[in-house]
């Protein structure tokens, strides 16, 4: 793979190679992994990527890691944290976490990030929090993420990373991309600040402020909240960034139009949703004021609506695109729309719920490959395509072949 590197000249930066630019350069495919936001439900995609990594290890040995196989890994909110954990370098310049270790991290730390109260008093406290301030102070999360990622910057990730956030002061998305970070110091933020920002879900965790500085001492300030406000499913953001980078490599961005989606492998993993419950209705919502939109029956209808709506719109777009080009098997969306009760919450961190989320991820692997119905928005199983585990096993073989091809080409064979 090839990519631009930092240089004093903008022209030179655009034409010098860096090992993280997406192909075409050393192989045939462009590989993308995308992980939705969803709080503690990050255990579901965590379980899925752990399975995928285990299949890659069966093919290429125990040291194989997810970051070795994907040109771009994108994540929003809890997906952003997952992305950082599997792409940030350790002291040996290998991924800080193996995928299976991510699950233990969530099981251990979620109860401290989202401490649970009990009984009627807890319900009253939650209701008051919706009015007076964020439900959680975020102190443990901030400390843990900073201790974990220390001074690691976005430009140092082991593969290209894309993490959406939203600037509440400017009222616009801010997309942190390692492509751009290697070219622009103001976008080369600490991974810890980016993870804290993309996870700052309104009403749950406080907004995050930080600054970056360029070589001339000029600062850029960020006032950020959860990336789910803009892109809870970051797949489309990742694809747009890749197209931009390929166009720049072809030196004619303004007129660049051709991109062959048959050369893509895109795996998009959701954190589950509660569509099956159909908890709300127009009749019910028509009576709500601000408070009820922010807190109703243990849920946050407003936030649930725009986070889920954002994710589904992206999936519908991507699915229709790949279907229209007759390469639908190059796009795999793994999502569970059948969560109920506490399982659909982003912050219920009891031991029972966390373990159940891991099991939901395992059960999801056994479910048939499904694709969104473009008319209804409902996931429908596909006859003859096996289970999600089968699809991931097949894709692992393609990813392994692609990696071997790149290694051979890099060695001049």
C-alpha positions in Angstrom: 0.0 0.0 0.0 1.1 3.6 -0.5 0.4 6.9 1.0 1.5 10.5 1.2 3.9 11.6 4.0 4.6 14.9 5.6 6.8 17.3 3.8 7.4 21.0 3.8 5.9 21.2 0.4 2.3 20.6 -0.2 3.1 19.4 -3.7 5.6 16.9 -2.5 3.3 15.6 0.2 0.7 14.8 -2.4 3.1 12.7 -4.5 5.3 10.9 -2.0 4.3 7.4 -0.9 3.3 6.3 2.5 2.5 2.6 3.5 -1.1 3.4 4.6 -2.7 4.8 1.5 -5.4 2.5 0.1 -4.7 0.5 -3.1 -4.4 0.2 -6.0 -0.7 0.1 -5.3 0.5 -3.3 -4.1 -2.7 -5.4 -4.3 -6.1 -5.8 -5.9 -8.6 -4.9 -3.2 -9.5 -2.0 -1.0 -10.6 -3.3 2.4 -12.8 -1.4 4.9 -14.0 -2.2 8.4 -16.7 0.0 10.0 -18.0 -0.1 13.5 -21.2 1.7 14.7 -21.7 3.6 17.9 -23.7 2.1 20.8 -22.1 2.4 24.3 -21.9 -0.9 26.1 -23.4 -2.6 23.1 -19.8 -2.3 21.6 -19.5 -5.8 23.0 -21.5 -7.0 20.0 -19.1 -5.8 17.3 -16.2 -6.7 19.7 -17.4 -10.3 19.6 -17.8 -10.2 15.8 -14.3 -8.9 15.1 -12.8 -11.3 17.6 -14.3 -14.1 15.6 -12.9 -12.6 12.3 -9.4 -12.2 13.8 -9.5 -15.8 15.0 -10.2 -16.9 11.4 -7.3 -14.8 10.1 -5.0 -16.3 12.8 -6.0 -19.8 11.6 -4.8 -18.8 8.1 -1.8 -16.7 8.9 -0.6 -17.5 12.4 -1.3 -16.3 16.0 0.3 -12.9 15.5 -2.3 -11.9 12.8 -4.3 -8.8 13.8 -7.3 -7.0 12.3 -5.2 -3.9 11.5 -3.0 -6.0 9.2 -5.8 -6.6 6.8 -7.8 -3.4 6.5 -6.8 -0.3 4.6 -9.3 1.7 6.6 -11.0 1.1 10.0 -13.7 3.5 10.9 -15.6 3.8 14.1 -18.0 6.1 15.8 -18.5 6.5 19.6 -17.9 3.1 21.2 -16.8 2.0 17.7 -14.2 4.8 17.7 -12.8 3.4 21.0 -12.7 -0.1 19.5 -11.0 1.3 16.4 -8.3 3.0 18.5 -7.7 -0.1 20.6 -7.0 -2.4 17.7 -5.0 0.2 15.7 -2.9 2.1 18.2 0.7 0.8 18.4 2.2 -0.7 21.5 5.9 -0.6 22.4 6.6 -3.3 19.7 4.7 -1.3 17.1 1.9 -3.9 17.0 -1.7 -3.3 17.8 -2.3 -2.5 21.5 -5.1 -5.0 21.8 -5.9 -8.2 20.2 -9.6 -8.3 19.3 -10.4 -10.9 21.9 -8.9 -8.6 24.6 -11.3 -5.9 23.7 -14.2 -8.0 25.2 -12.4 -8.3 28.5 -11.7 -4.5 28.5 -15.4 -3.8 28.1 -16.5 -6.3 30.7 -14.0 -4.8 33.2 -14.4 -1.1 32.6 -18.0 -0.6 31.5 -19.4 -0.7 35.1 -16.9 2.0 36.0 -17.7 4.2 33.0 -21.5 3.7 33.5 -22.0 3.1 37.3 -25.4 1.7 38.0 -27.8 2.9 40.7 -30.6 0.8 42.2 -34.2 1.2 43.0 -36.6 4.1 42.9 -34.0 6.7 44.0 -31.9 5.8 41.0 -34.8 6.4 38.6 -35.4 9.8 40.1 -31.7 10.6 39.8 -31.7 9.6 36.2 -34.7 11.8 35.5 -33.0 14.7 37.3 -29.8 14.2 35.2 -31.8 14.5 32.0 -32.7 18.0 33.2 -29.7 19.2 35.2 -26.7 17.7 33.3 -25.1 14.6 31.8 -26.0 11.3 33.4 -22.3 10.4 34.0 -19.4 12.7 34.7 -17.0 10.8 32.3 -14.1 11.1 34.7 -13.3 7.4 34.7 -13.6 7.1 30.9 -11.3 10.1 30.4 -8.7 8.9 32.8 -8.8 5.3 31.4 -8.6 6.4 27.7 -5.7 8.8 28.4 -3.8 6.2 30.4 -4.3 3.7 27.6 -3.5 5.8 24.6 -1.0 8.2 26.4 0.5 10.6 23.8 -0.4 8.5 20.7 -1.6 10.7 17.8 -3.9 9.9 15.0 -1.1 9.9 12.4 0.6 7.0 14.3 -2.1 4.4 13.9 -1.0 1.1 12.3 -3.6 1.5 9.5 -5.8 4.3 8.3 -8.4 5.3 10.9 -11.5 7.5 10.5 -13.5 8.6 13.5 -16.4 11.1 13.2 -17.2 13.7 15.9 -19.5 16.7 15.9 -18.5 20.3 16.8 -21.3 21.7 18.9 -19.9 25.3 18.6 -19.7 25.2 14.8 -22.7 22.9 14.4 -20.9 20.8 11.9 -19.2 17.3 11.7 -15.5 17.0 12.3 -14.1 13.9 10.7 -10.8 12.8 12.1 -8.9 10.9 9.4 -5.3 9.6 9.6 -5.0 10.5 5.9 -5.5 14.1 6.8 -3.6 14.0 10.1 -0.4 13.1 8.3 -0.8 16.2 6.2 -2.2 18.7 8.6 -0.9 19.2 12.2 -4.2 20.7 13.4 -6.0 17.5 12.5 -3.3 15.3 14.1 -5.0 15.2 17.5 -4.2 12.8 20.3 -6.2 9.6 19.9 -7.4 9.9 23.5 -9.0 13.3 22.8 -10.7 11.9 19.7 -12.0 8.9 21.5 -13.4 11.0 24.4 -15.0 13.3 21.9 -16.7 10.8 19.7 -18.1 9.0 22.8 -19.6 12.2 24.4 -23.2 11.2 23.7 -25.6 14.1 24.6 -27.3 13.6 28.0 -25.0 10.7 28.9 -21.4 12.1 28.9 -20.1 15.7 28.8 -18.8 17.4 25.7 -15.1 17.5 25.3 -12.9 20.5 24.5 -9.2 20.4 23.4 -6.8 22.2 21.2 -4.2 21.3 18.6 -1.2 23.3 17.6 0.9 23.4 14.3 4.6 24.0 14.0 4.1 27.8 13.9 2.3 27.8 17.2 -1.1 28.4 15.7 -3.9 26.6 17.6 -7.2 25.1 16.6 -9.9 24.5 19.1 -12.5 21.8 19.1 -15.8 21.7 21.0 -16.9 18.1 20.4 -19.7 15.7 21.1 -20.6 12.2 20.0 -19.9 11.4 16.3 -23.2 9.6 16.2 -24.9 13.0 15.8 -23.4 13.0 12.3 -22.6 9.4 11.4 -23.4 6.7 13.9 -22.6 4.2 11.1 -19.3 5.6 9.7 -19.2 3.4 6.6 -20.2 6.1 4.1 -17.7 8.6 5.7 -15.0 6.0 5.2 -15.9 5.4 1.6 -16.0 9.1 0.8 -12.6 9.6 2.3 -11.2 6.7 0.3 -12.6 8.0 -2.9 -11.0 11.4 -2.1 -7.6 9.8 -1.5 -7.7 7.6 -4.6 -8.6 10.7 -6.6 -5.6 12.6 -5.1 -3.4 9.7 -6.0 -4.7 10.1 -9.6 -3.8 13.8 -9.4 -7.2 15.0 -10.7 -9.7 15.2 -7.9 -12.1 17.6 -9.6 -12.7 15.3 -12.6 -12.3 12.0 -10.8 -15.5 9.9 -11.1 -14.5 6.3 -11.7 -14.2 3.9 -8.8 -14.7 0.2 -9.1 -16.7 -1.1 -6.2 -16.0 -4.7 -7.3 -12.5 -4.2 -5.8 -13.9 -3.4 -2.4 -14.5 -5.5 0.6 -16.6 -3.6 3.1 -17.6 -5.1 6.5 -19.9 -2.9 8.5 -20.8 -4.0 12.0 -23.7 -2.6 14.0 -24.3 -2.6 17.8 -27.9 -3.8 17.6 -31.2 -2.0 17.8 -34.6 -2.4 19.3 -36.7 -2.1 16.2 -38.7 -5.2 17.1 -40.0 -3.6 20.2 -41.7 -0.7 18.4 -41.8 1.1 21.8 -43.0 4.5 20.5 -45.9 5.7 18.3 -47.0 8.9 16.7 -49.9 9.0 19.2 -47.6 8.7 22.1 -44.9 11.1 20.8 -47.4 13.7 19.9 -48.0 14.4 23.6 -44.3 14.7 24.5 -42.4 17.8 25.5 -38.7 18.3 25.8 -38.4 16.1 28.9 -40.2 13.1 27.4 -38.1 13.3 24.3 -35.0 13.1 26.4 -36.2 10.5 28.8 -39.1 8.1 28.5 -39.4 4.7 30.1 -35.7 4.3 30.5 -34.9 5.3 27.0 -33.9 8.6 25.3 -36.3 8.6 22.2 -34.7 11.7 20.6 -31.2 10.3 20.7 -32.2 6.8 19.8 -34.1 8.1 16.8 -31.4 10.2 15.2 -28.6 7.7 16.0 -30.5 4.7 14.6 -31.8 6.8 11.7 -28.3 7.9 10.8 -27.0 4.3 10.8 -29.9 2.9 8.7 -29.7 5.6 6.0 -26.0 4.7 5.5 -26.8 1.0 5.3 -29.6 1.5 2.8 -27.3 3.6 0.7 -24.4 1.2 0.8 -26.6 -1.9 0.2 -28.4 -0.3 -2.7 -25.1 0.8 -4.2 -23.5 -2.6 -4.1 -26.7 -4.4 -5.2 -27.1 -2.1 -8.2 -23.5 -2.9 -9.3 -24.1 -6.7 -8.9 -21.3 -7.0 -6.3 -23.5 -7.2 -3.2 -21.4 -10.0 -1.7 -18.5 -7.4 -1.3 -20.6 -5.6 1.3 -21.5 -7.3 4.5 -23.6 -5.6 7.1 -23.9 -7.5 10.4 -26.7 -6.1 12.6 -29.2 -7.4 15.1 -32.6 -5.5 15.1 -34.2 -7.7 17.7 -32.8 -6.3 21.0 -35.3 -5.8 23.8 -35.3 -4.2 27.2 -32.0 -3.5 28.8 -30.2 -5.2 25.9 -31.0 -2.2 23.8 -29.6 0.3 26.3 -26.3 2.0 25.7 -25.4 2.2 29.4 -26.8 -0.7 31.4 -23.5 -2.1 32.6 -24.6 -4.9 35.0 -22.7 -8.1 34.8 -25.8 -9.9 33.5 -26.4 -7.4 30.7 -22.8 -7.3 29.6 -22.5 -11.1 29.4 -25.8 -11.2 27.5 -24.4 -8.7 25.0 -21.4 -11.0 24.4 -23.9 -13.9 23.9 -25.9 -11.8 21.5 -22.8 -11.3 19.4 -22.1 -15.0 19.4 -25.7 -15.8 18.4 -25.5 -13.2 15.7 -22.6 -15.1 14.1 -24.9 -18.1 13.8 -27.7 -16.2 12.2 -28.2 -16.2 8.4 -26.6 -13.4 6.4 -29.2 -10.7 6.0 -29.6 -7.7 3.9 -31.8 -4.6 4.4 -35.0 -4.5 2.4 -34.7 -1.3 0.5 -38.5 -0.7 0.8 -39.1 -1.6 4.4 -35.7 -1.0 6.0 -36.0 -4.4 7.7 -33.2 -7.0 7.7 -34.2 -10.1 5.8 -32.2 -13.3 5.6 -30.7 -14.4 2.4 -31.3 -17.9 1.2 -28.2 -19.9 0.2 -25.6 -17.5 1.7 -25.0 -19.2 5.0 -24.5 -17.6 8.3 -22.6 -14.5 9.3 -19.8 -16.7 10.5 -19.7 -18.4 7.1 -19.5 -15.0 5.4 -16.8 -13.8 7.7 -14.8 -17.1 7.2 -15.0 -16.6 3.4 -14.0 -12.9 3.7 -11.1 -13.9 6.0 -9.8 -16.1 3.2 -10.0 -13.2 0.7 -8.3 -10.8 3.2 -5.5 -13.3 3.7 -5.0 -13.8 0.0 -4.8 -10.1 -0.5 -2.3 -9.6 2.3 -0.1 -12.3 0.8 -0.3 -10.7 -2.6 0.7 -7.4 -1.2 3.7 -8.9 0.6 4.8 -10.7 -2.6 4.5 -7.5 -4.7 6.3 -5.5 -2.0 9.2 -8.0 -2.3 9.3 -7.6 -6.0 8.1 -11.1 -6.9 
